[in-house]
Amino acid sequence: MTSTRTADEVREALTGGLAAAIADKGYAATTIADVVMHARVSKRTFYEHFTDKEACLMALYEQGCVHLLAVVRSAATRSGSWKSMVNDGVTAYLNALESMPAVTRTLLVEIQAAGPKAYRLRQQMQRRFADTLVEVVDAARAADPAIPKLSQLLAIALVGGVHEMMLQVSDPYTGAGPSFTSLAPAVDELVYAILTNPWSAGME
């Protein structure tokens, strides 16, 4: 029954139902019936909130990304040395991914093959991650002005590099392989390498 839930709560139940179904059988094989079964609502309720499965996927992807952005921004903008800010942001990001395995497969894999609308949303969210990294670095430069300013192009490259590292160490279809949190030292090293190179500011 959905009568005691708000519209936002029903939408979250539906996107959560999609995430659970994707974890079970993948996006392509998932049906609306699977989604509503996991969400414990009717098909009619589904169509009151989403036009189709793709719209629900995009909402799930955006919710996951917005959550991760908030986690990174909160962790990486605390006071401290710039290295501790990087470490805090990286650790929080990887821990957040680890904590929502049903959503992680959508964030890493399924959104890339879901059509042009999903592709454009992914590009938009990747730019938002890059913008957040630029903001974090600007905050770190307040503590250490010697750090070069991070350009958006390099920030996008950094986002893509971390994404590929996650795909290399863990199979998002089965969850096999090392945990995402095991990547923290390597991700930290990548960020340090970019931030301590003087040419990074010139990549506009």
C-alpha positions as CSV (number, residue, x, y, z in Angstrom):
1,M,0.0,0.0,0.0
2,T,1.3,3.5,-0.8
3,S,-1.3,5.6,1.0
4,T,0.9,6.4,4.0
5,R,3.9,7.4,1.8
6,T,4.6,10.7,0.2
7,A,5.2,11.1,-3.5
8,D,8.9,11.4,-2.9
9,E,9.0,8.3,-0.8
10,V,7.1,6.4,-3.5
11,R,9.6,7.6,-6.2
12,E,12.4,6.5,-4.0
13,A,10.8,3.1,-3.5
14,L,10.4,2.7,-7.3
15,T,14.0,3.7,-8.0
16,G,15.1,1.4,-5.2
17,G,13.0,-1.3,-6.7
18,L,14.7,-0.8,-10.1
19,A,18.1,-0.9,-8.5
20,A,17.3,-4.2,-6.8
21,A,15.9,-5.7,-10.0
22,I,19.0,-4.6,-11.9
23,A,21.2,-6.2,-9.3
24,D,19.3,-9.5,-9.8
25,K,19.0,-9.6,-13.6
26,G,20.4,-6.5,-15.3
27,Y,18.7,-3.5,-16.8
28,A,17.9,-5.0,-20.2
29,A,16.1,-8.0,-18.6
30,T,14.3,-6.0,-15.9
31,T,10.6,-5.4,-16.5
32,I,8.2,-2.9,-14.9
33,A,6.7,-5.9,-13.1
34,D,10.0,-6.6,-11.5
35,V,10.3,-3.0,-10.4
36,V,6.9,-2.8,-8.8
37,M,7.4,-6.1,-7.1
38,H,10.5,-4.9,-5.3
39,A,8.9,-1.5,-4.6
40,R,5.7,-3.2,-3.4
41,V,3.4,-0.9,-5.4
42,S,1.1,-1.3,-8.4
43,K,2.0,-0.8,-12.1
44,R,-0.5,2.0,-12.0
45,T,1.5,3.7,-9.3
46,F,4.6,3.3,-11.4
47,Y,3.1,5.1,-14.3
48,E,1.9,7.9,-12.1
49,H,5.6,8.7,-11.4
50,F,7.5,7.5,-14.5
51,T,6.6,7.3,-18.2
52,D,8.8,4.2,-18.7
53,K,11.7,2.1,-17.4
54,E,14.3,4.5,-18.8
55,A,12.8,7.5,-16.9
56,C,13.0,5.5,-13.7
57,L,16.6,4.5,-14.5
58,M,17.6,8.1,-15.1
59,A,16.0,9.1,-11.8
60,L,17.9,6.3,-10.0
61,Y,21.2,7.4,-11.6
62,E,20.7,11.1,-10.7
63,Q,19.7,10.2,-7.1
64,G,22.8,8.1,-6.7
65,C,25.1,10.8,-8.2
66,V,23.6,13.6,-6.2
67,H,24.1,11.6,-3.0
68,L,27.7,10.9,-3.9
69,L,28.3,14.6,-4.7
70,A,27.0,15.6,-1.3
71,V,29.1,13.0,0.4
72,V,32.3,14.2,-1.3
73,R,31.6,17.8,-0.8
74,S,30.9,17.4,2.9
75,A,33.9,15.2,3.5
76,A,36.4,17.1,1.4
77,T,35.6,20.7,2.5
78,R,36.4,20.1,6.2
79,S,39.4,22.0,7.6
80,G,42.8,20.5,7.5
81,S,45.7,20.0,5.1
82,W,45.0,19.6,1.4
83,K,46.2,16.0,1.5
84,S,43.8,15.2,4.4
85,M,41.0,16.9,2.4
86,V,41.8,14.7,-0.6
87,N,42.0,11.6,1.5
88,D,38.7,12.4,3.3
89,G,36.9,13.0,0.0
90,V,38.2,9.9,-1.6
91,T,37.5,7.7,1.4
92,A,33.9,9.1,1.8
93,Y,33.2,8.5,-1.9
94,L,34.4,4.9,-2.0
95,N,32.7,4.1,1.3
96,A,29.4,5.5,-0.1
97,L,29.7,3.3,-3.2
98,E,30.5,0.3,-1.1
99,S,27.4,1.0,1.0
100,M,24.9,0.9,-1.9
101,P,25.8,-2.1,-4.0
102,A,22.4,-2.3,-5.7
103,V,22.9,1.2,-7.0
104,T,26.6,0.9,-7.9
105,R,26.0,-1.3,-10.9
106,T,23.7,1.3,-12.4
107,L,26.2,4.1,-11.8
108,L,29.1,2.2,-13.3
109,V,27.6,0.1,-16.1
110,E,23.9,0.2,-17.0
111,I,23.6,3.9,-17.6
112,Q,26.1,3.7,-20.4
113,A,24.0,1.5,-22.5
114,A,20.6,3.0,-21.8
115,G,20.1,5.3,-24.8
116,P,20.8,8.9,-25.8
117,K,18.9,10.5,-22.9
118,A,20.7,8.5,-20.3
119,Y,24.0,9.2,-22.1
120,R,23.4,13.0,-22.0
121,L,22.5,12.7,-18.3
122,R,25.7,10.8,-17.6
123,Q,27.7,13.5,-19.3
124,Q,25.9,16.2,-17.3
125,M,26.6,14.4,-14.0
126,Q,30.2,13.7,-14.9
127,R,30.6,17.5,-15.4
128,R,29.0,18.0,-12.0
129,F,31.5,15.7,-10.4
130,A,34.3,17.5,-12.2
131,D,33.0,20.9,-11.0
132,T,32.9,19.5,-7.5
133,L,36.5,18.4,-7.7
134,V,37.5,21.9,-8.9
135,E,35.6,23.4,-6.0
136,V,37.4,21.1,-3.5
137,V,40.8,21.9,-5.0
138,D,40.0,25.6,-4.8
139,A,39.2,25.1,-1.1
140,A,42.5,23.2,-0.7
141,R,44.4,26.0,-2.4
142,A,43.3,28.3,0.4
143,A,45.4,26.2,2.8
144,D,48.2,25.7,0.3
145,P,48.4,28.3,-2.5
146,A,51.2,26.3,-4.1
147,I,48.7,23.8,-5.4
148,P,48.0,24.5,-9.1
149,K,44.4,25.3,-10.0
150,L,42.6,22.2,-11.3
151,S,41.1,22.7,-14.8
152,Q,37.7,21.2,-15.6
153,L,39.3,19.1,-18.4
154,L,41.7,17.5,-16.0
155,A,38.9,17.1,-13.4
156,I,36.8,15.2,-16.0
157,A,39.9,13.0,-16.8
158,L,40.3,12.4,-13.1
159,V,36.6,11.4,-12.8
160,G,36.9,9.0,-15.7
161,G,40.1,7.6,-14.5
162,V,38.6,6.7,-11.1
163,H,35.6,5.2,-12.8
164,E,37.8,3.0,-14.9
165,M,39.9,1.9,-11.9
166,M,36.7,0.7,-10.2
167,L,35.7,-1.3,-13.3
168,Q,39.2,-2.9,-13.4
169,V,39.2,-4.1,-9.8
170,S,35.6,-5.3,-9.4
171,D,33.1,-6.9,-11.6
172,P,29.9,-4.8,-11.2
173,Y,27.8,-7.6,-12.6
174,T,28.7,-10.1,-9.8
175,G,30.4,-7.9,-7.2
176,A,33.5,-10.2,-7.5
177,G,36.9,-8.7,-6.8
178,P,38.4,-6.3,-4.2
179,S,36.2,-3.8,-2.5
180,F,36.1,-0.3,-3.8
181,T,37.5,1.0,-0.6
182,S,40.7,-0.9,-1.3
183,L,41.3,1.6,-4.1
184,A,41.7,4.5,-1.7
185,P,45.5,4.6,-1.8
186,A,45.6,4.4,-5.6
187,V,43.0,7.1,-6.1
188,D,44.8,9.3,-3.6
189,E,48.0,8.8,-5.5
190,L,46.3,9.7,-8.8
191,V,44.9,12.9,-7.3
192,Y,48.2,13.9,-5.7
193,A,50.0,13.3,-9.0
194,I,47.7,15.6,-10.9
195,L,47.6,18.3,-8.2
196,T,51.4,18.5,-7.8
197,N,52.2,18.8,-11.5
198,P,52.6,22.5,-12.5
199,W,51.1,21.9,-16.0
200,S,47.7,20.9,-14.5
201,A,46.6,24.5,-14.3
202,G,47.2,25.0,-18.0
203,M,45.0,22.3,-19.3
204,E,41.9,24.4,-20.1
